[in-house]
């Protein structure tokens, strides 16, 4: 403990026993004594030279020994207490760790300040225990904390918490503030499994159970557009409550492709025949086990002058193909393309056996042209 009162009495030469001694009682001696007493916590001095980048010399701090101030796990720190310019400009108030120290010259090397330390700046060298207390300006910038040597414990802790949440202790999950990490993790687990247990989902029928989201989505992609597809297609079921989409699609497909349920459209067929005394076929749709729909038919004949070209329609009646209707083409209506409606009063024809022919009242021949389209189902 410093005897301040005694020092003052000696400076004043108060009596014969309390006389002034420059070696112990001068202001310089008092300063050096205080510095020696506090050397384990801080040291200070004025910069007299700047020998290189991020370097400065304080000759009053030479001689502390090789390796001083540069502990690998806890280096000492430099605080620029006062900038020589006197205006409080940078780097005043900034702190950086010491990376090298030359005991013979008092040259310090540090991490870079925002503005280089200059001659005349007043520097405080701080013990790392003191330097890192309450420091909030340093940041652990790397997620793997590889900058562990240059960031404080509080900075590393903040980085860890930020990796968990932007504010780990007020994280809102599913509309409720989760104030403990185990509560947060438990709530997140419920997102993947209602019981918070290990995942076990079979997405693709016939495939295995999946224990992570990546494989679940991979199975979904295979079902929608992948080469694997649905491994085992479920048995078809009519759409209804409790029926899966795959089952309903199977039922729809079965209905579409079932026998006699789909008419396959055929290419249009041109008509070019000559009507004469003998009956000539325009079309004869009569393949066994096949049903037909004639979508359209248009026929035109050259002018038969005084003769008549008759269009004949045959259909099954009591499973016997018989003539059911006719249409006459004469000089009055020749040259017009007549439709099914014109000729037979029907928009289309349907049946298992359909036949249309032409015949003339004279040898002719009378050219008949046209087009028809049809569909069939087997």
Buried (B, 14 or more C-beta within 10 A) or exposed (E): EEEEEEBEBBBEEEEEEBEBEEEEBBEEBBEEEEBEEEEEEBBBBBBEBBEEEBBBBBBEBBEBEEEBBBEEEBBBBBBBBBBBEEEEEEBBEBBBBBBBBBBEBBBBBBBEBEEBBBEEBBBBBBBBEBBBEEBEEBBBEEEEBEBEEBBBEBBBEBBEBEEEBEEBEEBEBEEEEBEEBEBBEEBBBEEBEEEEEEBEBEBBBEBEEBEEEEBBEBBEEBBEEEEEEBEEBBEBBEEEEEBEEBBBBBBEEEEEEEEEEEBEEBEEEEBEBBBBEEEBEBBEBBEEEEBBBBBBBBBBBBBBEEBBBBBBBBBBEEEEBEEEBEBEBBEEBBEEEBBBEBBBEBEBBBBBBBBBBBBBBBEBBBEBBBBBBBBBBE
